[in-house]
Amino acid sequence: MGVLGIVLLVFFIIVAILLVFLILIQDEEGDGLGGIFTGGSSSAFGSRSGNILTRATSVLGALFLMLSLGLALASKSDSGSGVEAAGRQLSTESSANNWVDEETSGDSGQSGTTDAAE
């Protein structure tokens, strides 16, 4: 991960901590999901449009999603390395040393329990 990845990671951690604190300090007024459907006003999402804490929470939530996407793109490995290349290497190794073939070829001369009875 380069310098860009480290800067994104620092911002990601700061935004995540701020998002947690903003969610924790918001007051609970009973306007949860039940308040949407049983609200006393005629508007779809309640009588108030939101205060500064709810707006800041939605901005930090959007930043959180964008930074997580940026971190995923910044830490993406090349196409020649990573999980896909390791899977290809394991598949070529396993085709050369197939354990099923080894066990079946080793057991073909033995009859198992009938030899012990004789």
C-alpha positions as CSV (number, residue, x, y, z in Angstrom):
1,M,0.0,0.0,0.0
2,G,1.5,3.3,-1.1
3,V,1.3,6.8,0.4
4,L,-2.2,7.3,-1.0
5,G,-3.4,4.1,0.7
6,I,-2.0,5.2,4.0
7,V,-3.6,8.7,3.7
8,L,-7.0,7.1,2.8
9,L,-6.7,4.7,5.7
10,V,-6.0,7.6,8.2
11,F,-9.1,9.5,6.9
12,F,-11.1,6.3,7.0
13,I,-10.3,5.7,10.6
14,I,-11.1,9.4,11.5
15,V,-14.4,9.3,9.7
16,A,-15.4,6.0,11.3
17,I,-14.7,7.3,14.8
18,L,-16.6,10.5,14.1
19,L,-19.5,8.6,12.6
20,V,-19.7,6.4,15.7
21,F,-19.6,9.4,18.1
22,L,-22.3,11.3,16.0
23,I,-24.6,8.3,16.1
24,L,-24.1,7.9,19.8
25,I,-24.8,11.6,20.7
26,Q,-28.0,11.9,18.7
27,D,-31.1,12.1,20.8
28,E,-33.7,9.4,20.6
29,E,-37.1,10.9,20.1
30,G,-39.0,7.9,19.0
31,D,-38.7,8.7,15.3
32,G,-37.3,5.4,14.3
33,L,-38.8,3.1,11.7
34,G,-42.0,3.0,13.7
35,G,-42.2,6.8,13.6
36,I,-42.0,6.8,9.8
37,F,-45.2,4.7,9.4
38,T,-47.1,6.0,12.4
39,G,-46.0,9.6,12.3
40,G,-48.6,12.3,13.2
41,S,-47.8,14.6,10.3
42,S,-48.8,14.3,6.7
43,S,-45.3,14.2,5.3
44,A,-43.7,10.9,4.4
45,F,-40.7,11.1,6.7
46,G,-42.0,12.9,9.7
47,S,-42.6,16.5,10.6
48,R,-39.1,17.8,10.7
49,S,-36.5,17.7,7.9
50,G,-33.5,17.0,10.2
51,N,-31.1,18.9,12.3
52,I,-27.4,19.5,12.0
53,L,-26.5,16.1,13.6
54,T,-28.6,14.1,11.2
55,R,-27.2,16.0,8.2
56,A,-23.6,15.5,9.5
57,T,-24.3,11.8,10.0
58,S,-25.4,11.4,6.5
59,V,-22.4,13.3,5.1
60,L,-20.0,11.2,7.2
61,G,-21.8,8.0,6.1
62,A,-21.3,9.0,2.5
63,L,-17.7,9.8,3.2
64,F,-17.3,6.4,4.9
65,L,-18.6,4.6,1.9
66,M,-16.5,6.5,-0.6
67,L,-13.3,6.1,1.5
68,S,-13.9,2.3,1.8
69,L,-14.3,2.1,-1.9
70,G,-11.1,4.1,-2.4
71,L,-9.2,1.9,0.0
72,A,-10.4,-1.2,-1.8
73,L,-9.2,0.2,-5.1
74,A,-5.9,1.5,-3.6
75,S,-5.1,-1.9,-2.0
76,K,-6.1,-4.0,-5.1
77,S,-3.2,-6.2,-6.2
78,D,-2.1,-6.7,-9.8
79,S,-3.8,-9.3,-11.9
80,G,-0.7,-11.5,-11.8
81,S,-0.5,-11.7,-8.1
82,G,-3.0,-12.3,-5.3
83,V,-5.7,-14.9,-4.7
84,E,-6.3,-15.8,-8.4
85,A,-2.6,-16.5,-9.1
86,A,-2.3,-18.5,-5.9
87,G,-5.3,-20.6,-7.0
88,R,-3.8,-21.2,-10.4
89,Q,-0.5,-22.3,-8.8
90,L,-2.3,-24.7,-6.4
91,S,-4.4,-26.2,-9.2
92,T,-1.3,-27.0,-11.2
93,E,0.4,-28.5,-8.2
94,S,-2.6,-30.5,-7.2
95,S,-3.0,-31.9,-10.7
96,A,0.6,-33.2,-10.6
97,N,0.1,-34.7,-7.1
98,N,-3.5,-35.9,-7.0
99,W,-4.1,-37.7,-3.7
100,V,-7.0,-39.7,-5.0
101,D,-4.9,-41.3,-7.8
102,E,-2.2,-42.1,-5.2
103,E,-4.6,-43.8,-2.8
104,T,-6.4,-45.8,-5.5
105,S,-3.2,-47.0,-7.2
106,G,-1.8,-48.0,-3.8
107,D,-4.9,-49.9,-2.8
108,S,-5.4,-51.8,-6.1
109,G,-3.1,-54.7,-5.1
110,Q,-4.5,-55.0,-1.6
111,S,-7.9,-56.5,-0.8
112,G,-8.3,-54.9,2.7
113,T,-10.0,-57.1,5.3
114,T,-9.9,-60.3,3.3
115,D,-6.1,-60.4,3.7
116,A,-6.4,-60.2,7.5
117,A,-8.7,-63.2,7.6
118,E,-6.3,-65.5,5.8
